[in-house]
């Protein structure tokens, strides 16, 4: 519910939201069920797609700000645990969406 509250607080003029959703799923998984792009209030959701493999190999560090907390999302929550360990060791603030993408879909009801 904390994520829903944070999303509800987003405003169209928000240039620097306090969080970023990191989708760790592979392309074929995102094709089946993608994250919503906008909140119910039509505000762009801050998100980035980086697979767990790419993350662990060190790709895209410029897309992951250390001044925000990262909300990790995967299919069922398993990849997020591995990513959280890696990111915490590298100085990031992490939150994991327990239950994965289906939990987010159910929470947002967009």
C-alpha positions in Angstrom: 0.0 0.0 0.0 3.0 2.3 0.5 3.6 2.3 -3.3 0.0 3.1 -4.0 0.3 6.1 -1.7 3.5 7.3 -3.3 2.0 6.9 -6.8 -1.2 8.9 -5.7 1.1 11.7 -4.5 2.7 12.1 -7.9 1.9 15.3 -9.7 2.3 16.1 -13.4 4.8 18.8 -12.5 6.9 16.4 -10.4 10.3 16.4 -12.0 12.1 14.5 -9.2 9.8 11.9 -7.6 11.4 10.1 -4.5 11.3 6.7 -6.1 11.9 4.8 -9.3 10.2 1.5 -10.2 12.8 -1.0 -11.6 11.3 -3.7 -13.7 13.7 -6.7 -13.7 11.7 -8.9 -16.1 12.8 -10.1 -19.5 11.2 -8.6 -22.7 9.0 -11.6 -23.3 7.6 -11.3 -19.8 6.8 -7.6 -20.2 5.0 -8.3 -23.5 2.6 -10.6 -21.5 1.9 -8.0 -18.8 3.6 -4.6 -18.8 3.7 -2.1 -16.0 1.3 0.7 -16.4 2.8 3.9 -17.8 0.5 6.3 -16.0 -1.3 6.6 -12.7 -5.1 6.8 -12.6 -4.6 10.6 -12.5 -2.7 10.4 -15.8 0.7 11.1 -14.3 3.7 9.4 -15.8 5.0 6.6 -13.5 8.8 6.8 -12.9 10.1 3.5 -14.1 12.9 1.8 -16.0 13.3 -1.7 -17.4 16.6 -3.5 -16.7 16.8 -7.3 -16.6 18.4 -8.9 -13.6 21.2 -10.3 -15.8 22.1 -6.9 -17.2 21.9 -5.4 -13.7 24.3 -7.9 -12.2 26.7 -7.4 -15.1 26.8 -3.7 -14.2 24.9 -2.3 -17.2 22.9 0.9 -16.8 24.2 2.3 -13.5 23.5 5.8 -14.9 19.7 5.0 -14.9 19.7 4.2 -11.2 19.8 7.2 -9.0 21.1 6.8 -5.5 19.1 9.7 -4.2 15.8 7.8 -4.6 14.6 4.5 -3.4 14.2 1.8 -6.0 11.0 -0.3 -6.0 12.0 -3.7 -7.5 9.4 -5.5 -9.6 9.7 -8.9 -11.2 7.3 -11.7 -12.2 6.7 -13.3 -8.8 9.2 -11.5 -6.5 12.1 -14.0 -6.7 14.4 -11.9 -9.0 13.8 -8.9 -6.8 15.5 -10.6 -3.8 18.7 -11.2 -5.8 18.7 -7.7 -7.2 18.1 -6.2 -3.8 21.2 -7.9 -2.3 23.3 -6.6 -5.2 21.9 -3.1 -5.1 22.2 -2.7 -1.4 25.9 -3.7 -1.5 26.3 -0.9 -4.0 24.7 1.8 -1.9 21.1 1.9 -3.2 17.9 2.2 -1.1 15.6 -0.7 -2.0 12.0 -1.7 -1.6 10.7 -5.0 -3.0 7.1 -5.4 -4.3 6.2 -8.7 -2.7 4.3 -10.9 -5.2 5.7 -9.2 -8.3 3.9 -7.6 -11.2 0.5 -9.1 -10.4 0.5 -7.4 -7.0 1.2 -4.1 -8.6 -1.6 -4.6 -11.2 -4.0 -5.4 -8.4 -2.9 -2.5 -6.3 -3.2 0.1 -9.0 -6.4 -1.1 -10.6 -5.8 1.2 -13.6 
